[in-house]
Amino acid sequence: MSYMSETSAQKIMERPLGVTILAILYGIVGVFLIAVGVFFTAMLSMITGMMPSIAHFMGLMGIFMALILFVIGILNTVVAWGLWSGMKWAWFLAIILSLIGLLNGILSLLSQTIVTGVGHPHFSPGIFSPPIIQIIIEGIILYYLTRPHVRKYFK
C-alpha cells in the first residue's frame, strides 16, 4: 500500500519572476564587490610600495576597506543563492539590506542638502540624483519582497 505524505503531495510553489531577477542582481553585485575588493587590494599594495611614508596608514585603511567590500560582496552572493533557493533567512537578509540601503539613500540625500544647502547654485538633487534613485530602488525592493505571493514563496 503506497501513500503520499501531506507535505510531498503539496504543490511546490514556482519561484516568482521578481525573486529570480533579485537573486541574479544580488549575485552580480556580490561578484562585482568581491572583484573590486581584489582590485582595491592590488592597487593598495602598489601604492604603499611606491609611497613608503604613508604605507602604514594606507595599509590599515586599505585593509579595512577591502575587508568591508569582501564581506558585503560575500553577503550579497549568499543572499542571491538563498533567494534563488527560497530560503526564509535570505528573504529576511534582503529586507535588512534594503532597509540599510534606504537609510543610506536618505542620509546621503540629507548630507547633500546640508553640505551644499538648498538654494545653493550647485544643489540640484533632481529626480536622477543617486540618493533619490537609491531610495526609489530600495523602496521598490521592500515593497515587492513584502507582497503576499512573494512572502509565501519563502515559507
Secondary structure, 3 states (H helix, E strand, C coil): CCCCCHHHHCCCCCCCHHHHHHHHHHHHHHHHHHHHHHHHHHHHHHHHHHCHHHHHHHHHHHHHHHHHHHHHHHHHHHHHHHHHHCCHHHHHHHHHHHHHHHHHHHHHHHHHHHHHCCCCCCCCCCCCCHHHHHHHHHHHHHHHHCCHHHHHHCC
